[in-house]
Amino acid sequence: MYKAIILPLAKKDIREAALWYEGKQTGLGKRFAKQIRENITLIKKNPKVFNNRYDNVRTAVLKAFPFMLHYTIDE
């Protein structure tokens, strides 16, 4: 399994989005955070599951939220 390194700015963006969703509806921020964790776990297990979006950057689109995880694979 690969290791995920989440940049501080990405952590901040995820945290702010989760708080925003939680402010819209109780529990929605937790659902958002859960989808983020699930996608990160999937990426760690099989980083090539998502296609290259541009150059060597791959993207994972969340199912229920308009949010995209951008990542690179460092062998």
Residue pairs with C-beta under 8 A, 6 or more apart in sequence:
1 44
1 45
2 43
2 44
2 45
2 47
2 73
3 44
4 40
4 43
4 44
4 71
6 14
6 40
14 33
14 36
17 32
17 65
17 67
18 29
18 30
18 32
18 33
18 36
19 29
20 29
21 28
21 29
21 31
21 32
21 65
22 28
22 29
22 30
23 29
31 64
32 62
32 65
32 67
35 62
35 63
35 64
35 65
36 62
36 67
36 69
39 60
39 62
39 69
40 69
42 49
42 60
43 49
43 50
43 60
43 69
43 71
47 58
47 71
47 73
48 58
48 73
49 60
50 58
50 59
50 60
51 58
51 59
52 58
53 59
53 70
56 72
56 73
57 70
57 71
57 72
58 70
58 71
58 72
58 73
59 68
59 69
59 70
59 71
60 68
60 69
60 71
61 67
61 68
62 68
62 69
